[in-house]
Amino acid sequence: MRNAIALVLIARNEERCIARCLDSARAHVDEMIVLDTGSTDATREIAARCGARVLSAAWPDDFSAARNLALSHTDAPWRLVLDADEWIAAGAESLGAIRARAPGFLGLLRVDSVVNDERGALQHAPSWMPRLLPAGVHYEGRIHEQPAGALPRERLALVIGHDGYLDQARAAKAGRNERLLRMALAEHPGDAYLHYQLGKDLEVRARFAEALPHYLEAHRAGEAAAAWRHDLVVRLIFTLKKLKQFAEAVELASHELERWSDSPDFFFTLGDLLLDWALAEPQRAAELLPQIEASWQRAVAIGERPELPDSVRGRGSFLAAHNLAAFHESLGQAAQAAQWREREARWRAASAGQAE
């Protein structure tokens, strides 16, 4: 049995990256479908040259509606759903084995997003997302849409690269997601996931005071076991830090400590929070400095947790080591600083090798 696989994506003004997406998949799928929702650049022409079947539709202000329309144009038993700013980075050969399997589950793919941190440096954040769908599965949700239904989910070896969260790419789409998220919340005001997503959209654009109430509502109303809870807690601590609500952030961290005792992201962010508090209120430094060091050391002791949703690569290794080196340098402890610099260099090199 050989089940066909179709690549299905929606696109608008993606001439920067759509060829990369299609070229990465062309040899591994049976057809490529691009639904263009109003491009004014060369997206359609590039997609056609890459071998895709290009269709057109007006943008419906609803990602699920657009994705479902695109999916309706293929009869393939399996559908690989990507965005134009994504590409197959590794594991493409695993699609061969998928063809022999009955389409009765959702395939979870690791999406490795490249993001800018608050200083503009590049970081890598992996997350597992349902992107290989059986025929008949449709999407729900105006934005940050998800496949509907209760099919079992299975992690696959396919790895997807994604650079749509970089500052330049975000700037090009600024405001679009916020508008759709506010529309969705008007329709579903109690949806904790939508509050989390709107908070994140505002936070990444440094609108921290506006993001905070949405994060707090998501934290209050969301399920403790939700896949996005880890990212929410880390971002909420970060947002409180940026608003200089240090005591509130520490109180939140103390309540969440047991649940995230094995999260390098939690302890990395906690160390950053305590450092900013010490800098803002030097009279607390003697109390906070040991806690800062202990937080980053705990992140290193935990190590990398790529299976943890939205864990940022390096927070359990070279990023924490970098902070510890700078910490000891600021205290005049040259020998300890040098040890952490050596670990940082070693771990950074190892991480770069894994990313290639």
Secondary structure, DSSP 4 states (H G I P E B T S, - for coil): ----EEEEEEESS-TTTHHHHHHHHGGGSSEEEEEES--SSSHHHHHHHTTPEEEE----S-HHHHHHHHHTT---SEEEE--TTEEEEE-GGGHHHHHTS-S-SEEEEEEEEEEE-TTS-EEEEEEEEEEEEETT--EE-SSS-EE-S---EEEEEEEEEE-TTSHHHHHHTTTHHHHHHHHHHHH-TT-HHHHHHHHHHHHTTT-HHHHHHHHHHHHHHS-TT-TTHHHHHHHHHHHHHHTT-HHHHHHHHHHHTTTTTT-HHHHHHHHHHHHHHHHH-GGGHHHHHHHHHHHHHHHHHH---TTSTTPPTTTTTHHHHHHHHHHHHHTT-HHHHHHHHHHHHHHHHHHHHHH-
